[in-house]
Amino acid sequence: MKILLLSDTYSEHTEKWALALAKSGFKIGLFSFNKASYPWHQHPNITVLFEPDKKIEADKIFTKLSYLKHVRVLKKEIKKFQPDILHAHYATSYGLVGALSGFHPFVISCWGTDVMKFPQNNFIGKFVLKYNLKKADLLCATSNTIKKYIHQVTSKPVTVIPFGVDTNLFKPKEVSSLFDKKTFVIGSIKALELIYNNDILIKAFGVLEKKYECIKLLIIGEGSQEAQLKDLCKELGIENKVKFTGRISFEKISDYFNQINVLANLSEYESFGVSVIEAMACQRPVVVTNVGGLAEVVATDAVGLKVPIGNVEETALAIEKLILNKELCITIGQNARLHVLNNYNWDANLLQMIAEYKKLIDDFKTGK
């Protein structure tokens, strides 16, 4: 079976889907508006059909409309690759080009901001999203949170396929650490953008650093707020206790989870929270904001702690609870891994997607 993925090759999510399908014997074509940061797609079953030299800002409506010029290119690549299924990962940019290509069967997977934020900007955004979803033969979402947003635009059925984790890769293990064993490490793996509230985490760490000498903060990711966040660390006098790593390749992420004692994700909103379940799979307790997909993933206090959005004091108190109680850290970590094994196992999610592909092709052959 040939699957043409309309998806960002810079994203680790695309990398994960494409490689998993390729290793399962599928022929994968990649059509991306961005460029991979390293050659992960060098696999015999993967063909890069289109990938530009530089990144396109994908969050503005007129940028979305500029994608129209790529429809002709996509149609040409479809003729050459002859896919069985066209699958757009992201409902707006890639969804629009896929919808206009006229190819069927056509699948759209909604990732989060494409349905939670983009259509809220203006009526054009909502119109574009509604058009794209109407053209799809199958709609997928990674969480029930996203499904609810999709159903604000269309009444079509939505299949929830969680973006799970490979629990053989993401697991507790001994790794070479940047820190000594006496250090309690608080970690964050998110883009350094305003919506992820990295400043709240830094301020909470600043409160805790005054009380506990043995703690460090590890911030993994890159983004437009990096300079401001480093300035904030200097302003609080904690720059020597905060390490910024920049972007880390997907293949190394599990090693970094195993260097931390607790993961914090304090997003303003979150459609799912992949880094959270990756940390949970590594048996690390998590502290998250009580919102959207994060509240869905961290279902109870037994598998993680939840705090209000933007609350420095509550965030510091939640992390302090884990600093002071080693047994609580261990118990929550163990519960968290079990929760992931039962609900977010990547192998099961992959098989679910493959089953949907096969059903969709069968339906088209029988005219359903």
C-alpha positions in Angstrom: 0.0 0.0 0.0 1.2 3.5 -0.9 0.5 6.4 1.5 1.2 10.0 0.5 1.7 12.0 3.7 1.1 15.8 3.5 3.0 16.6 6.7 5.9 18.7 8.1 9.2 16.8 7.8 10.6 19.0 10.5 8.2 17.6 13.0 9.1 14.5 15.1 5.4 13.5 14.8 5.8 13.2 11.0 9.0 11.3 11.5 7.4 8.9 13.9 4.4 8.1 11.7 6.4 7.9 8.4 9.1 5.6 9.8 6.6 3.3 11.7 4.5 2.9 8.5 7.6 2.4 6.4 8.9 -0.3 8.8 5.5 -2.0 8.5 6.0 -2.4 4.8 4.1 0.6 3.5 5.5 2.8 0.7 5.5 6.4 2.0 5.7 9.6 0.0 6.4 12.8 1.9 5.1 16.2 0.7 6.2 19.0 3.2 6.1 22.8 3.4 9.1 22.6 5.7 12.6 21.0 5.7 13.7 18.2 8.0 16.5 19.3 10.4 18.3 16.0 9.9 17.9 13.2 7.3 15.7 10.9 9.3 13.7 9.9 6.1 16.5 8.0 4.5 14.6 4.7 4.5 14.1 2.5 1.5 10.3 2.7 1.8 10.3 6.5 2.0 10.4 8.9 -0.9 10.6 12.7 -0.4 8.3 14.2 -3.1 8.5 17.8 -2.1 10.5 19.7 0.6 11.5 23.4 0.3 14.7 24.9 1.4 13.3 27.1 4.1 10.4 27.2 6.6 7.1 28.8 5.9 5.2 30.5 8.7 2.1 28.3 9.0 -0.1 30.2 11.4 -1.3 33.1 9.3 -4.4 33.0 7.1 -2.8 34.6 4.1 0.1 32.2 4.4 -2.5 29.4 4.3 -3.9 30.8 1.1 -0.4 31.1 -0.4 -0.3 27.3 -0.3 -2.7 27.3 -3.2 0.3 27.6 -5.6 1.4 24.2 -4.4 -1.7 22.4 -5.4 -0.5 22.0 -9.0 2.8 20.6 -7.7 1.0 18.1 -5.5 -1.3 16.9 -8.3 1.9 16.3 -10.4 3.5 14.3 -7.5 0.2 12.3 -7.0 0.3 11.2 -10.7 4.0 10.1 -10.3 3.7 8.4 -6.9 0.2 6.9 -7.5 -0.8 6.6 -3.8 -3.6 4.5 -2.5 -4.4 7.1 0.2 -3.6 10.8 0.6 -3.2 11.7 4.3 -2.9 15.3 5.5 -1.4 15.7 9.0 -2.8 19.1 10.0 -6.3 20.2 9.0 -5.5 23.7 7.6 -2.3 24.1 5.5 -1.9 20.5 4.5 -5.6 19.9 4.7 -6.3 22.7 2.3 -3.8 21.6 -0.4 -5.0 18.0 0.0 -8.7 19.0 -0.3 -8.0 21.0 -3.5 -6.0 18.2 -5.1 -9.3 16.3 -5.6 -7.7 13.0 -4.7 -9.6 10.3 -2.8 -9.6 8.5 -0.4 -8.4 11.5 1.6 -7.6 11.5 5.3 -7.2 14.5 7.6 -5.5 14.2 11.0 -6.1 17.2 13.3 -3.2 18.0 15.5 -4.5 20.8 17.8 -4.0 24.4 16.9 -5.4 23.8 13.4 -8.9 23.3 15.0 -8.5 24.8 18.4 -7.0 28.2 17.5 -6.7 28.9 13.7 -10.5 28.9 13.0 -11.0 31.3 15.9 -8.9 34.0 14.3 -11.5 35.1 11.6 -14.3 33.9 9.5 -12.0 33.0 6.6 -10.1 30.6 8.9 -13.3 28.9 9.9 -14.5 28.7 6.3 -11.2 27.1 5.2 -11.3 24.5 8.0 -14.9 23.6 7.3 -14.2 23.2 3.6 -11.2 20.9 4.2 -13.1 18.7 6.7 -16.0 18.4 4.3 -13.6 17.0 1.6 -12.1 14.4 3.8 -13.2 10.7 3.7 -11.8 10.1 7.2 -11.2 12.5 10.1 -8.8 11.6 12.9 -7.8 13.3 16.1 -5.2 12.5 18.7 -7.5 13.2 21.7 -11.1 13.6 22.7 -10.3 17.3 23.4 -9.5 17.8 19.7 -12.6 15.7 18.7 -14.8 18.2 20.6 -13.4 21.1 18.7 -13.8 19.4 15.3 -17.5 18.8 16.1 -17.9 22.5 16.5 -17.3 22.7 12.8 -18.7 19.5 11.4 -20.9 16.6 12.5 -18.9 14.0 10.6 -17.6 11.0 12.5 -14.1 11.5 14.1 -11.8 8.6 14.9 -9.6 9.2 18.0 -6.2 7.7 17.5 -3.9 8.8 20.4 -0.4 9.7 19.5 1.1 7.1 21.8 4.7 6.3 22.6 7.0 3.4 22.0 7.2 2.0 25.5 10.3 -0.1 24.5 12.1 3.2 23.7 10.5 5.4 26.4 11.2 3.5 29.6 13.2 4.0 32.8 16.9 3.2 32.1 20.4 4.2 33.1 21.8 7.0 31.0 24.9 9.2 31.1 23.6 12.4 32.8 24.4 16.1 32.7 23.8 16.2 36.5 25.1 14.3 39.5 22.9 11.9 41.4 22.3 14.2 44.3 20.6 16.8 42.1 16.9 17.0 41.7 16.2 18.0 38.1 13.1 19.7 36.9 12.7 19.3 33.1 10.6 20.9 30.4 10.5 19.8 26.7 8.4 22.4 24.8 8.9 25.0 22.1 10.1 28.3 23.7 6.9 30.2 22.8 4.5 32.3 24.8 1.6 29.8 24.9 3.8 27.2 26.7 4.4 29.5 29.7 8.1 28.6 30.2 8.4 31.9 32.1 6.0 30.6 34.7 8.2 27.5 35.2 11.3 29.6 35.5 9.7 31.9 38.1 8.4 28.8 40.1 12.0 27.4 39.9 13.2 30.8 41.2 11.0 30.4 44.3 12.2 26.9 44.9 15.9 27.6 44.3 15.9 29.9 47.3 14.9 27.0 49.5 16.7 24.0 48.0 20.3 24.1 46.8 20.3 20.7 45.1 17.8 21.5 42.3 18.4 22.3 38.6 16.2 23.3 35.7 16.6 21.7 32.3 14.8 23.4 29.4 14.8 21.6 26.1 13.5 23.2 22.9 14.0 26.3 20.8 11.7 29.2 19.9 11.2 33.0 19.6 11.2 33.5 23.4 14.7 32.0 24.1 16.5 35.3 24.6 13.7 36.7 26.9 13.7 33.5 29.0 17.5 33.6 29.4 17.2 37.3 30.4 14.6 36.3 33.0 17.0 33.7 34.5 19.6 36.4 34.8 17.1 38.8 36.4 16.2 36.1 39.0 19.9 35.3 39.6 19.4 31.6 38.6 21.2 31.5 35.3 23.8 29.1 36.7 21.2 26.6 37.7 19.2 26.6 34.4 20.4 24.7 31.4 19.0 25.5 27.9 19.8 22.6 25.4 18.1 23.9 22.3 16.3 21.4 20.0 17.1 17.7 20.7 16.6 15.0 18.0 13.7 12.6 18.6 16.1 9.6 18.9 17.8 11.2 22.0 14.7 12.5 23.8 14.2 9.4 26.0 17.7 9.7 27.3 16.9 13.3 28.5 13.7 12.2 30.2 15.8 9.7 32.2 18.0 12.6 33.4 15.1 14.4 35.1 13.2 13.8 38.3 10.0 15.5 37.2 8.6 17.0 34.0 6.6 20.2 33.9 4.3 21.2 31.1 2.5 24.5 31.9 0.9 25.2 28.6 -1.8 27.8 28.2 -3.7 25.2 26.2 -2.7 21.7 24.9 -4.4 19.4 22.4 -2.8 16.3 23.7 0.7 16.5 25.3 3.0 14.0 23.7 6.0 15.0 25.8 4.0 14.4 28.9 3.1 10.8 28.0 6.7 10.2 26.9 7.9 11.3 30.4 5.2 9.2 32.0 6.4 6.2 30.0 9.9 6.8 31.4 8.3 6.5 34.9 8.7 10.2 35.6 6.0 12.2 37.6 4.6 15.1 35.7 3.2 18.5 36.8 0.8 19.9 34.1 -1.8 22.7 33.8 -5.3 21.5 34.3 -6.4 22.2 30.7 -7.5 20.4 27.5 -5.5 17.4 26.5 -3.2 17.6 29.5 -6.1 17.1 31.9 -7.2 14.2 29.6 -3.8 12.5 29.7 -3.2 13.1 33.4 -6.6 11.7 34.3 -6.1 11.5 38.1 -3.7 12.7 40.8 -2.4 9.1 41.0 -0.6 9.6 37.6 0.5 13.2 37.8 -0.2 16.6 39.5 -2.3 19.4 37.9 -2.0 23.1 38.6 -3.9 26.2 37.4 -2.7 28.1 34.3 -0.2 30.8 35.0 0.0 30.3 38.7 3.6 30.5 39.9 2.8 29.7 43.6 0.7 26.6 42.9 3.3 25.3 40.4 6.1 25.8 42.9 4.1 24.0 45.6 3.3 21.0 43.4 7.0 20.6 42.4 8.0 21.1 46.0 5.7 18.2 47.1 7.8 15.9 44.8 11.1 17.3 46.0 10.2 16.6 49.6 8.6 13.1 49.1 10.8 10.6 47.2 8.3 7.8 47.7 5.5 9.9 46.1 7.8 10.5 43.1 8.3 6.8 42.8 4.7 5.9 43.2 3.3 8.5 40.8 6.1 7.5 38.3 5.1 3.8 38.4 1.4 4.6 38.1 2.1 6.9 35.2 4.0 4.3 33.2 1.2 1.7 33.8 -1.3 4.3 32.6 0.6 4.8 29.4 1.0 1.1 28.8 -2.8 0.7 29.1 -3.9 3.7 27.1 -1.1 5.2 24.9 0.9 2.3 23.5 2.3 3.3 20.2 2.1 -0.2 18.7 -1.7 -0.3 19.3 -2.1 3.2 17.9 -0.2 2.3 14.8 -2.3 -0.9 14.2 -5.4 1.2 14.7 -4.3 3.6 12.0 -3.4 0.8 9.6 -6.8 -0.8 10.2 -8.5 2.5 9.3 -6.5 2.7 6.1 -7.5 -0.8 5.1 -11.2 -0.2 5.9 -11.2 3.0 3.9 -9.7 1.3 0.8 -12.2 -1.5 1.1 -15.1 0.9 1.4 -14.0 2.7 -1.7 -13.7 -0.5 -3.6 -17.2 -1.6 -2.6 -18.6 1.9 -3.2 -19.6 2.5 0.4 
